[in-house]
Amino acid sequence: MTKGSAWVLGATGQIGRVAVRALVEDGWEVTAASRGGGGDDRWDDAVRTVALDRNEEGALAAALGDGCDVLVDMVAYGADHAGQLTGLADRIGSAVVISSGAVYEDDRGRSFDTQEEPDGSPCYPVPIPESQRTVEPGDATYGTRKIRLERDLLAAGEALPVTLLRAGAIHGPYCRTPRELYFVKRLLDGRTRRVLAFDGRSRFHPVHVSNLAELIRLAALRPGSRVLNAGDPQAPTVLEIGTAIDAVLGRSTETVLMAGAPGEDFVGVTPWTSAHSIVYDMTAAERELGYRPVTDYVESLPETVEWLAAQLADGDWTEMFPAMLRTYGKKLFNYAPEDAWLEAYDRKA
């Protein structure tokens, strides 16, 4: 006897691949929907795959047919997608939707959106509870679109119970913007020294895809309208992350710690770098869903590093990870300014 029917939108993405497996293993009949309609070699043969562009007028409604017991949405943004889901509330028993920790702002109104401004780095409480204030909803940025999505879905909670998962720094294979690439590529390029701003103490709470999948599985079993943080059991510093990746690849790197903010030309910057720690409170997920993480950062790291190394072996990083290039530019791997900084550092030592 199955637990019911589950639809997964964005099924072939980083989170979707693992969420489909978790739901099938838990006894759900799963339909995996994606633009290409493909699958994953690790999925059970019982998984039904569907090619679907959810932005095409009426496509989701037509594909959904008589409906499902739970719909899991990895790729929802803004008012349009919220309206799409609430408009199908009579055919969806409940929903689980991926949101983001980017919706939070600190008590001075600083958020991910202000990080490039002078004194714009947000200083959140540690850890950040779900009750922390958020940015205003809108269409301008990723964070404002996600909070618009959240509020519209929660407002329709009586018709469509929805669990919104505010994910941290997602990691694992198939990521389009893998932060771990920063350390893996440098090691494979033969770099033996690195510079980390803020003394390497920056923390941006990660969440592995299998922990997100576990939260999805539990939320599917316990429908309700709620917002929950999604994070790993630990939030390592960027120094600890670099050291852990060194260990996976069997390399040794000298880390030079920069006491304050990054220097010019991105020296000392990583995809985790921030002036203040970003750590999410996971007690609500533990209390409301009975959540227990299935892995941690260090334990899950070898699979991610192996996948990244394989991708880099197949081509240039800018071709393999175009979304990473759009997000960070080529400065992450522009070694000349770092070498110049290290030469000046050595002269002063």
N, C-alpha and C positions, 0 to 999 in steps of 0.2 A: 504494500500500500504506500503510495507516494504522499509527500507532504503537500502537494499541490503543484500548480503551474507557475513557473518563474520566467519572466522575460528579462534579458540583459541587453541594454543599449550600450554600444561601444564595447562589444564583447571581445574584439581582437586587439584592444589596447592593452596597456601595461597592467591595469587593475583587472580589466574584464577577463583576461585569460585565466587568471587565478580564481576569480570569483565564480566563474562558470564551473570550474572543477569543484570548488568548495560546496556549491549548491547541489550539484549532482551527487557528490559523495554523501550529502546530508539527506538525500531522498527526494529531491525536487525534480520535476520534469522541466527541463530547461530549453528555452529557445534563445539562441545566441544571434543577436542582430548587429550588423556592422555595415558600413558603406560597401565593402567588397564582398560581403557574404561568406567570407572564409572561415576557417576553423583553426584549431590548434592540435598538433599531433598527440598531445597529452589528454585531450578530451575523450570522454566515453563516447562510443558510437551512437548512443541514444540521444546525444545533443542534436537538436534541430537547428540548422543555420539558415539565416535569412539575410538577403541583401536589402539594405534599407538606408535611405537618406532621410533622416528625421526632419530635415529642413524643407523637404519637398511637400508642398501643400497636400494635406490629406493622406500622406504616405503612411505615417505611423498608425492612424486610425484604421486604414484599410488592412495593414499587415496584422494588427492586433486582433482583428476579427471579434470573436465573442469575449475576448479579454483574458485576464490572467489573475492569479491570486496575489502575486507580488511582481512589481516592476522595479528593476535596479537600473539606475541611470548614471553612467559614468561621464556623460558629455552634455550636461545641462548647464546653460548659462542664461541669465537674464529673464526678463519678463515674458518674452515669446515662448521660451521652453516651459516656464512655469504655467503659462496659459494653456499650452499644448497638453500638459499632464492633467491639470485640473479639468480641462474640457473632456477628458476621458475618464473622469472619476467614477462614472457608473460602470466602467468596464475593468477597473483596476482595484483590487482588494486593498492593497497598501503599496507604498513605494519606499525605496531606499535610494537616496540621491547624494552624490559626492559633492561636497562644498569645499571650502578652503579656510585655513587659518589666516589667509590674507584679508578676511573681512574685519579683523580686529583693529582697533586703534587705541592708543594709550590715552591717559587722562589729559594730555595736552593736545589731542587731536592728530597726533602723528601716527602713521601707518606705513605699510609697504609702499604706498603711493608717494610718500614724502621722503623716502630714503636718500634721494639724490639732492635734496635741498640742504642748505646750511642748518646744522643741528636738527636734521629731519629724521634721524634714526629713532624709531619708536622704542620707548622704554616701558615694557609691559611688566605686570606683576609676574613673579616666578613661583609657581606655575600660573598659566593663564586659565581662569575658569570660563565656562561658557557664558557666564553673566557679564563678562567684560564688555564694555561698550564697543560698538562697531562703527564702521564708516557709513556714510549716508548712501542709500541706494541710488543707482544711476546707471548710465550706459558707457561712461567714460573709460573705466578701467576694469581689469579682471576682478578686483575686490568689490567694486561697486556693483558689478553685474551679478556676482555671486550672492551678495546680501539682498539684492532685489529678488533674485530667485528664491532665497530662503523665506523672505517675508511673505511673498505671494503664496508660496506653498503652505506655510504655516497658517495663513489666514483661511485657507480652505481645508483645514485639518479635520473638520467634522465630516466632510465629504470624502476626503482622501488622506488617511493617516500617512505621514511621511517622516522618516528618520533622515536627518541631514547630518552628514559626517564631515566635520571640518578637519580636513587632512593637513598634516604637516608636510615636511620635505619627503615626498614619495620616492622610494628607491626599490631597485630590483631590475631584472632583465626587461627589455622592450621599452625602456623609458626613452622618450624623445629628447628630453633635456637632462641627461644623467649627470648629477653633480659629481659623482665619483670619477667621471672622465677626467676631471682636473688632475687628480693624483695619478690615475692609471696611465694616462698618456705621457705625463712627465717622466714617470719611471721607465716606460718603454722607450722614451726618447733618450734615455741615459742620463737624465738629470740627477745629480747627487746632492744638490743643495736646494733648499726652498726657503722662502720668506713668508712668515705669517704675521699679519697685523694683529693688533690688540693682544699681543703675547700668546696668540693661538687659542685664546679662551672663548672665542665666539661659539655660540650654540644655536642651531636651528633644528628643532626637534624633528627627527626623521620618523617615517612610518613605512615599514616594509609592506609590499603588496599582499603578502599572505596574512599580515595582521589586519589590513583593511578588509580582506576577504572574510576573515573571521568575524569582524564587526558587521559586515553585510549579512553573513549567515545568521548571526544572532538576531539582528534587527528584523530579518524576514520572518523569524519565528515569533517575534514579539511586536506586532504592529503598534504604532503610536505616533503622535506628532511630537517631535523632540529634536533638539540640536545637541550633538555630542562631538567632542574632540576625538581625533584619531591619531595616535602616536605609538611609537615603540616603547618598551619598558624603560629604556634609558635615553637620555639626550646627550650624546658624547660631544666633547669640544672638537673643533676642527683639528687641533693638534692630535687628539686621540684617533680621529678618523684617518688622518694621514699615516700615523704609526700603524694602525690596523691594516691599511692597504699595503704598506711596506711589507708587513708580515705575510700577507697572502701571496705576494709576488716574490717573497724571499729576497727582498732588497733592503738596503740600509741607506737612509737619507739623513743628512745633517740639516736640522731645522734651525733657522736663524729667526729669533723672535723680535718683532718690531713692537716697541712699547705702546705706541698709539695707533692712530688711524693710518690707513694705507698711504703710501707715497704716491708720487706722480706716475703716470703711465701704468696704473693698475698694480704696481709692485705691492705685494702683500695681500692682494685680494683673492678670495676664493668664492665659490658659489654659496658658502655658508657664512661668509664674513658679515658681521654686524657688530655695532658698538655695544649692544646689550643682548643678553640671552633671550631666546625665544623658546619657551618650554610650555607645553600644553598639559593641563591638568586632566588626568584620565580617570579620576574617581567616579565621575558621573556614568561613564560607560561601564565601569565595573559594577556599579550599584544597579543601574537600570537594565543592563543586558546580561550581567554575569560575565562580562568580558575578561578573558585572560589571554595575553599575547601568546602566539604560537612560536615566535622566534624573537631574537633580538638583533641589534645591528651587526655585531661582530660575527655571530653565528651565521647570519644570512649572507655575509659579504662575499665569500668565495664564489658563489654562483654568479653574483653581479659582476665581479671582476673578470671571471672567465668569459662571460658574455661580452663585456666591453672589449677585452683583448681580441676576441674573435672578430668583432665588428671593425676594429682598427686594422686588423690584418687584411681585411677585404677592401680597404680604400681609405681615402683621406677623410679626416674627421669632419670636415666641413660638408662633405658629400653624404657621409653616413648619418650625421646629426644636424641637419639644416635648422631645426628648431633651436638647438643649442647655440648655433651661430647667430641666429636672429636675436636671441635673448642676451647673450654675453659678448658677441663680437669676437674678433680674433685676438683681442688683448689677453685673454686667459693664457694663451700659449705664445705670446710675444716675449721671448726670453732675453732679448738684448737689454731692455731697461732693467730687468732683474739682475743680469750679470754686472751691469754698470753700478747698480746700487750695492751689490755684494763686494765689488772691488773697492768702492769708497768705504764700506763698512770694515773691510779687512785692513785698510790703511789706518783707520782710526783705532783698531784693536791693539 
